[in-house]
Amino acid sequence: MAVALKKIKSPADEGAQINDNFRRLKDALGSLTGTVKTPGTPGAAGVPGKSALALQGTHANRSTAPNFAWKFPVGTEFYETDRTSVYVNEDRTGTVSVVGTALTWTAGDLFDATLVGAPISVGGFGTSVTTFTDSTHISVSAAPPGGGAYKVAGGKWIWLTGFYEDVFASRPSSSGHDMSKFDVGFVFRASDYRAAWRWEIDDPALFTFKWVRLYGLYDDVFANRPTGLSASPDLGSDEGFLFYATNRNHTWRWSANPSNFWVVQPQLSIPMQGTISPDQKPSLGANDSGFLFYSTDFDRTYLWTGAAWIDAPEQRPRFETGMFAVDPGLGWHILDGSTVTASKADGTTQSIVLANLATPAYAKLGTSATGVNAASGATTSDSAGTPAGTFAGNLDTTSAPSATVAVQSGAGTTVATSTHTHTVTPDGTFTGTPMGTHSHGPNTLELRNLVFLAYIRL
């Protein structure tokens, strides 16, 4: 009996619902772009999250002049047309140590190249940034009297809302500072994988970030299972990604830590179907434990242990013999003496010779199976014989009158009034051959019966 598992919800249905939700959000964002100014043209300042979109342009436009965040009032919003996301500018703050005009970051927001030319206050002392060295070092035009808190008014763009949809290969990477702490919350949806990720903090102390899968299930043929997940430096970002192989009926989950590999999910799968003769079972590995394969030629389900194939639970015993009124169908063969191919517990096959019940035979229970045994005892009918022999003894069976006796009249001896006879029993022994015994040959004393078809489970 094949193991039957409930089929998972169609990935196509899930994808359609997700796509509809994203279309609604994208349309809503698109309706706002009519109020957006041309790239580089400032609009009215507003309250973060509530103001009208003041600027628009590509992602590259936002990080280049003249769209540096510090050039606009706090609360200005920028709509990225290529990534359909909205950013708002806020103050860039932190603490620094000071040596002359050289500032060294000690805490808070790191520096970037967009700060060159920006007004900056250090401990309340106003100056401007002249040189960007790296994320922890800049120079200013006038030396502050000492270190302390620093602030660049409106000096950073912070992700506010929206999402970016493209093929998975276009997912932004942390390399090249394309994504940073200011992008935390940014949502990316891979249109080809039908899954979404959110940019989140990985380790605040180390200023590391990563993509975290939100939802989605990608379905395709097994050959197209993604190979580029969790690539450095975003280790762990694709943990939990689900892939459903449409030609294998199984779902795999991406496990990114401590190492990258796919793990089969039996609870989200149904048996793959195919034959074992010829062998259509897939090549599997240790992480595919629990994979099920249904043999359409033997009506059996096999389970992959991670190292080998075995019979799945609840399978009918191999070589079970049964009586049927009609052909039981797949997986059975009538006992007709032919040589057939049978299944094995390891998912391979073997050749066996069947018993031949073309001439019916009765079943007999025992401690071992011996196949069909030939009839034994008399095999022909004998005729009845004629008794023959000799008798030794007295065969005289005649009788004679009794002897006479003289009597006197009056008182005296009483005699019979007439002659009488006596029965004689022969005295002797009969020796010889008694009447010959006889027997009936096979199948001559058949009782009323019902004949069934004898089939064996392969």
C-alpha positions as CSV (number, residue, x, y, z in Angstrom):
1,M,0.0,0.0,0.0
2,A,1.4,3.4,-0.9
3,V,1.9,5.9,1.8
4,A,-0.4,8.8,1.2
5,L,0.4,12.2,2.6
6,K,-1.7,15.3,2.3
7,K,-0.5,17.5,-0.5
8,I,0.7,21.0,0.4
9,K,-1.1,24.1,-0.7
10,S,-0.3,24.9,-4.3
11,P,2.7,27.2,-4.5
12,A,1.0,28.8,-7.5
13,D,-2.0,29.8,-5.3
14,E,0.3,31.2,-2.6
15,G,2.2,33.1,-5.2
16,A,-0.9,34.6,-6.7
17,Q,-2.1,35.9,-3.4
18,I,1.4,37.4,-2.6
19,N,1.6,39.0,-6.0
20,D,-1.8,40.6,-5.6
21,N,-0.8,42.1,-2.3
22,F,2.3,43.5,-3.7
23,R,0.5,44.9,-6.7
24,R,-1.8,46.8,-4.4
25,L,1.1,48.3,-2.5
26,K,3.0,49.2,-5.6
27,D,-0.1,50.9,-7.1
28,A,-0.5,52.9,-3.8
29,L,3.1,54.1,-4.0
30,G,2.7,54.9,-7.7
31,S,-0.3,57.1,-7.0
32,L,1.9,59.3,-4.8
33,T,4.6,59.9,-7.4
34,G,2.5,62.6,-9.1
35,T,3.3,65.0,-6.3
36,V,7.0,64.2,-6.4
37,K,9.4,66.9,-7.6
38,T,12.0,66.2,-10.3
39,P,15.3,64.7,-9.2
40,G,17.4,67.1,-7.2
41,T,14.5,69.6,-6.7
42,P,13.7,70.1,-3.0
43,G,10.1,70.2,-1.9
44,A,8.4,71.3,1.3
45,A,9.8,69.9,4.5
46,G,7.4,67.8,6.5
47,V,7.0,65.3,9.3
48,P,8.7,61.9,8.7
49,G,6.2,59.4,7.5
50,K,3.5,62.0,6.9
51,S,4.9,64.6,4.5
52,A,4.3,64.5,0.8
53,L,7.1,63.0,-1.3
54,A,9.6,65.8,-2.0
55,L,12.1,64.1,-4.2
56,Q,12.3,61.2,-6.6
57,G,15.0,59.4,-8.5
58,T,16.9,56.2,-8.7
59,H,18.7,54.5,-5.8
60,A,22.0,55.8,-7.3
61,N,20.5,59.4,-7.4
62,R,19.7,59.4,-3.7
63,S,23.4,58.8,-2.7
64,T,24.9,61.3,-5.1
65,A,24.9,65.1,-5.4
66,P,22.7,67.0,-5.3
67,N,20.6,64.6,-3.3
68,F,22.8,64.3,-0.2
69,A,20.4,64.1,2.8
70,W,22.0,67.0,4.7
71,K,21.1,69.4,1.9
72,F,17.3,69.1,2.8
73,P,15.3,69.9,5.8
74,V,14.7,67.1,8.3
75,G,11.6,65.1,7.2
76,T,12.2,65.4,3.5
77,E,11.2,62.2,1.7
78,F,12.9,60.6,-1.3
79,Y,11.1,58.1,-3.5
80,E,13.4,55.6,-5.3
81,T,11.8,54.9,-8.6
82,D,13.8,51.8,-9.4
83,R,13.4,50.2,-6.0
84,T,9.9,51.6,-5.2
85,S,10.8,52.5,-1.7
86,V,10.6,55.7,0.3
87,Y,13.4,57.2,2.5
88,V,13.2,60.2,4.9
89,N,16.2,62.2,6.1
90,E,17.0,62.4,9.8
91,D,19.9,63.8,11.9
92,R,23.1,61.9,11.8
93,T,24.4,61.7,15.4
94,G,27.1,60.0,17.5
95,T,30.2,60.8,19.4
96,V,33.8,61.5,18.3
97,S,37.2,62.2,19.7
98,V,39.1,65.2,18.3
99,V,42.7,65.8,17.4
100,G,43.0,69.2,15.7
101,T,40.7,69.0,12.7
102,A,40.7,65.2,12.7
103,L,37.6,63.5,14.0
104,T,37.5,59.8,15.0
105,W,34.2,58.1,15.4
106,T,33.6,56.5,18.8
107,A,29.9,55.7,18.8
108,G,26.6,56.2,17.0
109,D,26.2,56.7,13.2
110,L,29.2,56.0,11.1
111,F,30.5,58.4,8.5
112,D,30.2,58.1,4.7
113,A,31.4,60.1,1.7
114,T,28.1,62.0,1.3
115,L,29.1,64.1,4.4
116,V,31.8,66.0,2.5
117,G,30.7,69.7,2.6
118,A,28.0,69.1,5.3
119,P,27.7,71.4,8.3
120,I,28.6,69.5,11.5
121,S,28.5,70.4,15.2
122,V,30.9,68.8,17.7
123,G,30.0,69.5,21.4
124,G,28.0,72.5,20.2
125,F,30.9,73.9,18.1
126,G,29.9,74.4,14.4
127,T,32.2,73.5,11.5
128,S,32.0,71.6,8.2
129,V,33.3,68.3,6.9
130,T,36.2,68.7,4.4
131,T,37.5,65.2,4.0
132,F,36.1,61.7,4.2
133,T,38.8,59.1,5.0
134,D,36.7,56.0,6.0
135,S,33.6,55.2,8.1
136,T,35.3,56.2,11.3
137,H,37.5,59.1,10.2
138,I,36.8,62.5,8.7
139,S,38.4,66.0,8.8
140,V,36.6,69.3,9.4
141,S,37.4,72.9,8.4
142,A,37.8,74.3,12.0
143,A,39.2,72.4,15.0
144,P,36.5,71.8,17.7
145,P,37.7,72.6,21.2
146,G,37.2,68.9,22.2
147,G,35.4,65.7,21.5
148,G,31.9,64.8,22.4
149,A,28.5,64.5,20.7
150,Y,28.4,65.3,17.0
151,K,25.4,66.0,14.8
152,V,24.8,66.6,11.1
153,A,21.3,68.0,10.6
154,G,19.3,65.8,8.2
155,G,22.5,64.0,7.5
156,K,21.2,60.5,6.7
157,W,18.4,58.9,4.6
158,I,16.4,56.3,6.6
159,W,14.2,53.7,4.9
160,L,10.6,54.5,5.6
161,T,8.3,52.3,3.5
162,G,7.9,50.4,0.3
163,F,9.5,47.3,-1.3
164,Y,11.8,46.4,-4.1
165,E,10.8,43.6,-6.6
166,D,13.2,42.1,-9.1
167,V,14.8,38.8,-9.9
168,F,16.8,37.2,-7.1
169,A,20.1,37.9,-8.8
170,S,19.3,41.7,-8.4
171,R,18.9,41.5,-4.6
172,P,20.9,44.3,-3.1
173,S,24.1,43.2,-1.3
174,S,25.9,44.6,1.7
175,S,29.1,44.6,-0.3
176,G,30.0,48.1,-1.6
177,H,27.8,49.7,1.1
178,D,24.7,49.2,-1.1
179,M,22.8,48.3,2.1
180,S,23.6,49.6,5.6
181,K,22.0,50.2,9.0
182,F,20.0,53.1,7.4
183,D,18.2,50.5,5.2
184,V,17.0,48.3,8.2
185,G,13.4,47.2,7.3
186,F,13.9,47.4,3.6
187,V,11.9,44.6,1.8
188,F,13.0,42.8,-1.3
189,R,10.8,40.4,-3.2
190,A,12.3,38.0,-5.8
191,S,9.8,37.8,-8.6
192,D,11.4,34.6,-9.9
193,Y,11.6,32.8,-6.5
194,R,8.2,34.2,-5.2
195,A,9.8,34.9,-1.9
196,A,10.5,38.1,0.2
197,W,13.3,39.1,2.5
198,R,13.8,42.0,5.0
199,W,17.1,43.8,5.7
200,E,17.8,43.4,9.4
201,I,20.6,43.9,11.9
202,D,22.8,40.9,12.4
203,D,25.2,42.0,15.2
204,P,24.9,45.7,16.4
205,A,28.3,45.6,18.0
206,L,29.9,44.5,14.8
207,F,27.7,46.7,12.6
208,T,26.8,43.6,10.5
209,F,23.5,43.2,8.7
210,K,21.8,40.5,6.7
211,W,18.7,39.5,4.7
212,V,16.1,37.6,6.6
213,R,13.5,35.6,4.8
214,L,9.9,36.7,5.4
215,Y,7.9,34.2,3.4
216,G,7.5,32.5,0.1
217,L,7.8,29.1,-1.5
218,Y,9.6,28.7,-4.9
219,D,8.3,25.9,-7.1
220,D,10.1,24.6,-10.2
221,V,11.7,21.4,-11.5
222,F,14.4,20.1,-9.3
223,A,17.2,21.0,-11.8
224,N,16.3,24.7,-11.1
225,R,16.7,24.5,-7.3
226,P,18.5,27.7,-6.3
227,T,22.3,27.4,-5.9
228,G,23.2,31.0,-4.9
229,L,21.6,31.3,-1.5
230,S,23.4,32.6,1.6
231,A,26.4,33.6,-0.3
232,S,29.1,35.6,1.6
233,P,28.8,38.2,3.1
234,D,25.1,37.5,3.8
235,L,25.6,34.2,5.6
236,G,22.4,33.0,7.1
237,S,20.2,35.4,5.3
238,D,18.3,32.7,3.4
239,E,17.7,30.5,6.4
240,G,14.3,28.8,6.0
241,F,13.9,29.4,2.2
242,L,11.5,26.8,0.8
243,F,11.8,25.1,-2.6
244,Y,9.2,22.7,-4.0
245,A,10.4,20.4,-6.8
246,T,7.4,20.0,-9.1
247,N,8.8,16.9,-10.7
248,R,9.7,15.2,-7.4
249,N,6.7,16.3,-5.3
250,H,9.0,17.2,-2.4
251,T,9.9,20.4,-0.5
252,W,13.4,21.3,0.7
253,R,14.3,24.0,3.3
254,W,17.6,25.9,3.1
255,S,19.7,25.6,6.2
256,A,22.3,28.3,6.2
257,N,24.0,27.8,9.6
258,P,26.3,26.3,10.5
259,S,26.8,25.3,6.8
260,N,24.8,25.7,3.6
261,F,22.7,22.8,2.5
262,W,19.1,21.8,1.5
263,V,17.1,19.6,3.9
264,V,14.0,17.7,2.7
265,Q,10.7,18.5,4.5
266,P,8.6,15.3,4.5
267,Q,5.7,17.0,6.2
268,L,5.4,19.3,3.1
269,S,5.9,16.6,0.6
270,I,4.1,13.7,-1.1
271,P,5.8,10.6,-2.7
272,M,7.6,11.1,-6.0
273,Q,6.2,8.6,-8.6
274,G,8.1,6.5,-11.0
275,T,9.3,3.0,-11.7
276,I,12.0,0.9,-10.2
277,S,12.3,-1.2,-13.4
278,P,13.7,0.7,-15.1
279,D,15.1,2.6,-12.1
280,Q,13.7,6.1,-11.9
281,K,14.5,6.8,-8.2
282,P,16.5,10.0,-7.7
283,S,20.1,10.2,-6.5
284,L,19.9,11.5,-2.9
285,G,22.2,12.4,0.0
286,A,22.3,12.5,3.8
287,N,20.2,15.6,4.0
288,D,17.4,14.0,2.0
289,S,16.4,11.7,4.7
290,G,12.6,11.1,4.7
291,F,12.2,11.3,0.9
292,L,9.5,9.0,-0.3
293,F,9.3,7.3,-3.7
294,Y,6.2,5.5,-5.0
295,S,6.9,2.6,-7.5
296,T,4.1,2.7,-10.1
297,D,5.2,-0.7,-11.4
298,F,5.0,-2.5,-8.1
299,D,2.5,-0.4,-6.1
300,R,5.1,0.1,-3.3
301,T,6.5,3.1,-1.5
302,Y,10.1,3.4,-0.5
303,L,11.7,5.6,2.1
304,W,15.2,7.1,1.9
305,T,17.0,6.9,5.2
306,G,19.8,9.3,4.3
307,A,22.0,6.4,3.2
308,A,19.8,3.7,1.6
309,W,16.3,2.9,0.4
310,I,14.0,0.8,2.5
311,D,10.3,-0.2,2.4
312,A,8.2,2.6,3.8
313,P,5.9,1.7,6.7
314,E,2.6,-0.1,6.1
315,Q,3.6,-1.9,2.9
316,R,2.1,-5.3,2.1
317,P,4.5,-8.3,2.8
318,R,6.6,-9.2,-0.2
319,F,5.6,-12.7,-1.7
320,E,2.4,-12.7,0.2
321,T,0.0,-15.2,-1.6
322,G,-3.7,-14.6,-1.7
323,M,-6.9,-16.0,-3.2
324,F,-8.9,-13.7,-5.4
325,A,-12.1,-13.9,-7.4
326,V,-10.6,-11.4,-9.9
327,D,-7.2,-10.1,-10.8
328,P,-6.1,-7.9,-7.8
329,G,-4.2,-5.6,-10.2
330,L,-0.9,-3.8,-9.8
331,G,1.8,-5.5,-7.8
332,W,0.4,-9.0,-8.0
333,H,1.0,-11.9,-10.5
334,I,-0.9,-15.1,-10.9
335,L,0.9,-18.3,-10.0
336,D,1.4,-19.7,-13.5
337,G,4.9,-21.0,-13.3
338,S,6.4,-18.1,-15.2
339,T,9.7,-16.2,-14.5
340,V,8.9,-12.7,-13.4
341,T,10.6,-9.6,-12.0
342,A,9.9,-8.9,-8.3
343,S,10.8,-5.9,-6.1
344,K,13.3,-6.0,-3.2
345,A,13.3,-4.1,0.1
346,D,16.3,-1.9,-1.0
347,G,14.4,-0.6,-4.1
348,T,16.1,-2.9,-6.6
349,T,14.6,-5.9,-8.4
350,Q,15.1,-9.6,-8.6
351,S,14.1,-12.5,-10.9
352,I,12.0,-15.3,-9.4
353,V,10.2,-18.4,-10.8
354,L,6.6,-18.8,-9.7
355,A,4.8,-21.9,-8.6
356,N,2.5,-23.3,-11.3
357,L,-1.1,-23.8,-10.3
358,A,-2.4,-24.4,-13.8
359,T,-3.4,-27.7,-12.3
360,P,-5.2,-26.7,-9.0
361,A,-3.7,-27.8,-5.7
362,Y,-4.9,-27.6,-2.2
363,A,-3.2,-25.3,0.4
364,K,-1.5,-27.0,3.3
365,L,-0.2,-25.2,6.4
366,G,3.3,-26.0,7.8
367,T,6.4,-24.4,9.3
368,S,8.1,-23.9,6.0
369,A,7.0,-23.2,2.4
370,T,7.9,-25.9,0.0
371,G,5.9,-25.0,-3.1
372,V,3.6,-27.4,-5.0
373,N,4.1,-31.0,-3.8
374,A,3.3,-34.0,-6.1
375,A,0.4,-36.3,-5.2
376,S,1.5,-39.4,-3.1
377,G,0.1,-42.9,-2.4
378,A,-2.0,-44.9,-5.0
379,T,-2.2,-43.3,-8.3
380,T,-4.5,-45.8,-10.1
381,S,-7.7,-47.8,-9.3
382,D,-7.5,-51.6,-8.5
383,S,-10.3,-54.1,-9.4
384,A,-11.9,-56.4,-6.8
385,G,-10.3,-60.0,-6.6
386,T,-11.8,-63.5,-6.3
387,P,-11.3,-65.4,-3.0
388,A,-9.1,-68.5,-3.3
389,G,-7.7,-71.1,-0.8
390,T,-8.1,-74.4,1.0
391,F,-10.1,-75.7,4.0
392,A,-8.7,-78.3,6.4
393,G,-11.2,-80.2,8.6
394,N,-14.5,-82.0,8.6
395,L,-16.9,-80.7,5.9
396,D,-19.7,-83.3,6.5
397,T,-22.9,-81.4,7.1
398,T,-25.4,-84.4,6.6
399,S,-27.6,-86.0,9.4
400,A,-28.8,-89.6,10.0
401,P,-31.5,-91.3,12.2
402,S,-30.5,-92.0,15.7
403,A,-29.6,-95.6,16.7
404,T,-32.4,-98.1,17.9
405,V,-32.8,-99.5,21.3
406,A,-34.9,-102.3,22.8
407,V,-37.4,-101.4,25.4
408,Q,-39.9,-103.2,27.6
409,S,-43.6,-102.5,28.0
410,G,-44.7,-100.9,31.1
411,A,-42.2,-99.3,33.3
412,G,-38.7,-98.8,31.8
413,T,-36.6,-96.6,29.5
414,T,-38.3,-93.7,27.7
415,V,-37.3,-93.1,24.0
416,A,-38.2,-90.7,21.3
417,T,-41.4,-91.3,19.5
418,S,-39.7,-90.7,16.1
419,T,-36.4,-90.4,14.3
420,H,-34.5,-86.9,14.7
421,T,-31.4,-85.2,13.3
422,H,-28.6,-82.9,14.5
423,T,-27.0,-79.8,12.9
424,V,-23.3,-80.3,12.1
425,T,-20.7,-77.5,12.1
426,P,-17.6,-78.0,10.0
427,D,-14.6,-78.3,12.1
428,G,-11.4,-76.8,10.5
429,T,-9.4,-73.8,9.3
430,F,-9.6,-71.9,6.0
431,T,-6.3,-70.7,4.6
432,G,-5.7,-68.7,1.4
433,T,-6.0,-65.2,-0.1
434,P,-9.0,-63.1,1.0
435,M,-10.8,-60.8,-1.5
436,G,-8.3,-58.4,-3.0
437,T,-8.2,-54.9,-1.6
438,H,-8.7,-51.8,-3.9
439,S,-8.2,-48.0,-3.9
440,H,-9.3,-44.9,-5.8
441,G,-6.8,-42.8,-7.8
442,P,-6.2,-39.0,-7.2
443,N,-9.1,-36.6,-7.9
444,T,-11.7,-39.4,-8.1
445,L,-13.2,-38.5,-4.7
446,E,-13.3,-34.6,-5.2
447,L,-15.8,-32.9,-2.9
448,R,-17.9,-29.9,-3.9
449,N,-15.5,-26.9,-3.9
450,L,-15.0,-23.2,-4.9
451,V,-11.8,-22.4,-6.9
452,F,-10.1,-19.0,-6.5
453,L,-7.3,-17.3,-8.4
454,A,-3.9,-17.7,-6.7
455,Y,-1.8,-14.5,-6.9
456,I,1.6,-13.6,-5.3
457,R,2.6,-10.1,-4.1
458,L,5.8,-8.9,-5.9
